[in-house]
C-alpha cells in the first residue's frame, strides 16, 4: 500500500511541476513555429521558382512550355520534400533526440537497403534521364507499351498517364522502354472520301479542291491548305479519294471530323452522291430455264 501511495505522490509531484509544463509548452510552440516557417518557405520557394521560369521565357535561352511545366512540378516536389525533411530533423532536436547518430544509422541502413532496392534505383535513374533528355513532358500525349494518354505528372520514380476515358495509369519509370510522343511535331489528318462509280470523279475533285482552299481561314489548327492526293483505292462499289491536312500537334482527330463534315455538305450541294452498299441477287432457277429454252431452240 505504501508503494502505491509513494507512486501516486511522485506522479502528482511530477504533474504539478511548473518547469515540466513550461518545457512542454515551449516544445509545443517550437514545433508549431517550425512547421509554420516550413510552410512559408515552401510557398516562397514555389513563388521564386515561378518567377525564375518567367524570367527564362524572356531570355535567349528560352525553355519550352512543355519542359517548363515538367521542371516546375518536379522542383516543387523536391523543394517540399527537402524542407519537410529539415523540419522533421528540427522537431527531433526539440525532443532532445541525437540527430547525428540517427542520421549515421540511417545512412548505413540506407546503404544496406539500396542493394536490395535495385528496381527503385533503376526507376530513379530512368526518371532522371527522361527529364534530362526531354523525352516527354507534362501535358504531352504519349504511347508507351499498352498505355496511351496525356502525361499528368513526371517524378523521379513514377510517371502518371491519364487515358482518353479518364483512367490514371501509374508507371514506374524503369518499366518505360519505348515511347511514342505525339505532341512534339505537327500531326497529319487523313480523310478518305468515297464517290460512286456513276459519279463524275473530275467534278468531285474540283469541288473538293475549291473547298480545301477555304478551310484554313475557318480552322486555325490547320498549318497549311489541305491536299487532295487523288484516287486512293477502287472499292467494290466506290472510288476512294484521299485528303490530308497538316495540323498542330494532336489536332488531327478534330480536323479529320471537321473535314468529313465540310466535304459531305459541299458534295451534297453539288449533287455528288456518296455511294451506299449494293447487293446483286442471283437466281439459279432463272439460269436453268434460260438454258432449257436455248436447247429447245437448238
C-alpha positions in Angstrom: 0.0 0.0 0.0 2.9 2.3 0.8 4.4 1.7 -2.7 1.1 2.7 -4.3 1.0 5.9 -2.2 4.6 6.8 -3.0 3.9 6.2 -6.7 0.8 8.4 -6.6 2.7 11.1 -4.7 5.5 11.0 -7.3 3.0 11.3 -10.1 1.3 14.3 -8.5 4.6 16.0 -7.9 5.7 15.4 -11.5 2.4 16.7 -12.9 2.4 19.8 -10.7 6.0 20.7 -11.5 5.9 24.1 -13.3 9.2 23.5 -15.1 7.9 20.4 -16.8 4.8 22.2 -18.1 6.9 25.2 -19.2 9.3 22.9 -21.1 6.3 21.1 -22.8 4.7 24.4 -23.7 7.9 25.7 -25.2 8.5 22.5 -27.1 4.9 22.6 -28.5 5.4 26.2 -29.5 8.7 25.4 -31.2 7.1 22.6 -33.2 4.3 24.9 -34.3 6.8 27.5 -35.2 9.0 25.1 -37.2 6.0 23.8 -39.3 4.7 27.4 -39.8 8.1 28.6 -41.0 8.4 25.4 -43.2 5.0 26.2 -44.9 6.1 29.8 -45.5 9.4 28.7 -47.0 7.6 26.2 -49.3 5.3 29.0 -50.6 8.2 31.4 -51.1 10.2 28.8 -52.8 7.4 27.9 -55.2 6.9 31.6 -55.9 10.6 32.0 -56.6 10.6 29.1 -59.0 7.7 30.5 -60.9 9.4 33.9 -61.2 12.6 32.2 -62.4 10.8 30.5 -65.2 9.0 33.7 -66.1 12.4 35.4 -66.4 13.7 32.4 -68.5 10.8 32.9 -71.0 12.2 36.4 -71.8 15.8 35.3 -72.1 17.5 34.0 -75.2 17.8 30.5 -73.6 14.1 30.0 -73.5 12.6 26.9 -72.1 9.6 25.3 -73.9 6.3 25.4 -72.2 6.3 21.6 -72.0 9.6 21.4 -70.3 8.8 24.3 -68.0 5.6 22.6 -66.7 7.6 19.4 -66.1 10.5 21.1 -64.3 8.2 23.3 -62.3 6.2 20.3 -61.0 9.4 18.3 -60.2 11.2 21.1 -58.5 8.1 21.9 -56.4 8.0 18.3 -55.2 11.8 18.3 -54.4 11.5 21.6 -52.5 8.6 20.3 -50.4 10.4 17.1 -49.5 13.6 18.8 -48.6 12.0 21.5 -46.4 9.8 19.0 -44.6 12.8 16.7 -44.0 14.7 19.5 -42.4 11.6 20.4 -40.3 11.4 16.8 -39.2 15.0 16.8 -38.1 14.5 20.0 -36.1 11.4 18.5 -34.4 13.6 15.6 -33.3 16.1 18.0 -31.8 13.2 19.6 -29.9 12.7 16.2 -28.2 16.4 16.1 -27.4 17.0 13.1 -29.8 20.6 12.7 -31.0 20.1 13.5 -34.7 23.7 12.9 -35.6 23.6 9.3 -34.5 20.2 8.8 -36.1 21.4 10.1 -39.5 24.5 7.9 -39.3 22.4 4.9 -38.6 20.0 5.8 -41.4 22.9 6.1 -43.8 24.2 2.6 -43.0 20.6 1.2 -43.2 20.0 3.1 -46.5 23.2 1.5 -48.0 22.0 -1.9 -47.0 18.5 -1.3 -48.3 20.0 0.1 -51.6 21.5 -3.3 -52.5 18.0 -4.9 -52.3 16.2 -2.0 -54.0 17.7 -2.2 -57.4 14.3 -1.6 -59.1 13.9 1.6 -57.1 17.4 2.8 -58.2 16.6 1.9 -61.8 13.3 3.9 -61.6 15.1 6.9 -60.2 17.9 6.8 -62.8 15.4 6.3 -65.7 13.3 9.2 -64.4 16.3 11.4 -64.3 17.2 10.7 -67.9 13.6 11.1 -69.1 13.6 14.6 -67.7 17.2 15.4 -68.7 16.7 14.3 -72.3 13.2 15.8 -72.5 11.8 12.6 -73.9 8.3 13.8 -72.9 6.9 16.4 -70.6 3.7 17.2 -68.6 0.8 17.7 -71.0 2.3 15.6 -73.8 0.2 12.9 -75.4 2.3 9.7 -75.5 2.1 5.9 -76.0 4.2 3.5 -74.1 3.6 -0.2 -74.3 -0.2 -0.8 -73.9 -0.8 2.6 -72.3 -1.7 5.8 -74.1 -2.8 9.2 -72.9 -1.8 12.6 -71.5 1.1 12.9 -69.1 -0.2 14.2 -65.8 3.0 14.1 -63.8 6.6 13.1 -64.1 8.6 12.2 -61.0 12.0 10.6 -60.4 10.3 7.3 -59.6 6.9 7.2 -61.4 5.0 8.7 -64.3 1.3 9.3 -64.3 -0.6 9.0 -67.6 -4.3 9.9 -68.0 -6.1 7.9 -70.7 -8.8 9.3 -73.0 -11.5 7.7 -70.9 -10.2 9.2 -67.6 -8.2 6.4 -66.1 -4.9 7.3 -64.4 -2.0 4.9 -65.2 0.9 5.0 -62.7 4.0 3.6 -64.3 7.4 3.0 -62.6 9.9 4.9 -64.8 12.1 1.7 -65.1 9.3 0.0 -67.0 9.1 2.7 -69.6 11.1 1.4 -72.6 9.7 2.6 -75.9 7.8 5.9 -76.1 5.9 7.5 -78.9 5.3 11.2 -78.4 2.5 12.7 -80.4 2.9 16.3 -79.1 6.4 17.3 -80.3 5.7 17.8 -84.1 2.7 18.6 -86.2 0.2 15.9 -86.9 -1.5 14.9 -90.1 -5.2 14.5 -90.5 -6.1 11.8 -93.1 -9.7 11.6 -94.6 -10.9 9.2 -97.2 -14.0 10.1 -99.3 -16.0 7.6 -101.3 -17.5 8.6 -104.7 -19.9 6.3 -106.6 -18.7 4.8 -109.9 -21.5 6.6 -111.6 -20.4 9.9 -110.3 -18.1 12.4 -112.1 -14.7 11.9 -110.4 -13.2 15.0 -112.1 -16.1 17.2 -110.9 -15.8 15.8 -107.4 -12.1 16.6 -107.3 -12.7 20.2 -108.5 -15.4 20.7 -105.9 -13.2 19.3 -103.1 -10.2 21.4 -104.2 -12.3 24.6 -104.1 -13.4 23.7 -100.6 -10.0 22.9 -99.3 -8.7 26.4 -100.3 -11.3 28.0 -98.0 -10.8 25.8 -94.9 -7.6 27.3 -93.4 -9.4 30.6 -92.8 -12.0 28.8 -90.7 -9.8 26.4 -88.8 -6.8 27.9 -87.1 -5.4 24.4 -86.3 -4.6 23.9 -89.9 -0.9 24.7 -90.6 -1.4 24.8 -94.4 -4.0 24.2 -97.1 -5.2 20.6 -97.1 -4.1 18.5 -100.1 -6.2 16.3 -102.3 -3.9 13.4 -103.2 -6.2 11.8 -105.7 -7.7 8.3 -106.1 -6.5 6.2 -103.2 -8.4 3.0 -103.9 -11.0 1.4 -106.2 -13.5 -0.3 -103.9 -16.3 -2.8 -104.6 -18.9 0.0 -105.1 -16.9 3.2 -104.8 -13.9 5.2 -105.8 -11.9 6.4 -102.7 -10.3 9.9 -102.8 -7.8 10.8 -100.0 -7.3 14.2 -98.4 -4.5 15.1 -96.0 -4.0 18.1 -93.8 -1.0 19.1 -91.7 -2.3 20.4 -88.4 -1.0 21.4 -85.0 0.1 18.6 -82.6 -2.7 16.3 -81.5 -5.4 18.3 -83.5 -5.7 15.7 -86.3 -8.7 14.0 -84.7 -10.8 17.2 -84.5 -9.7 18.3 -88.0 -10.5 14.9 -89.5 -14.1 15.1 -88.2 -14.4 18.7 -89.5 -13.1 17.7 -93.0 -15.6 14.9 -93.3 -18.5 17.2 -92.4 -17.4 20.0 -94.7 -16.8 17.7 -97.7 -20.1 15.9 -97.2 -22.0 19.1 -97.2 -20.2 20.5 -100.2 -20.7 17.3 -102.2 -24.4 17.3 -101.4 -24.7 20.9 -102.6 -23.3 19.9 -105.9 -25.4 16.7 -106.3 -22.5 14.3 -105.9 -23.6 11.3 -104.0 -21.6 9.2 -101.6 -22.3 5.5 -102.6 -24.1 3.0 -100.5 -23.6 -0.8 -100.4 -25.4 -2.7 -103.2 -26.3 -6.3 -103.4 -26.9 -8.2 -106.6 -29.4 -11.1 -106.3 -28.6 -14.2 -108.3 -31.4 -16.7 -109.0 -30.1 -20.1 -110.2 -33.6 -21.2 -111.4 -33.7 -18.4 -113.9 -30.4 -19.6 -115.4 -31.7 -23.2 -115.7 -34.9 -22.0 -117.5 -32.8 -20.0 -119.9 -30.6 -22.9 -120.7 -33.6 -25.2 -121.4 -35.1 -22.6 -123.8 -31.8 -22.4 -125.7 -31.6 -26.2 -126.0 -35.2 -26.3 -127.3 -34.4 -23.7 -130.0 -31.2 -25.6 -130.9 
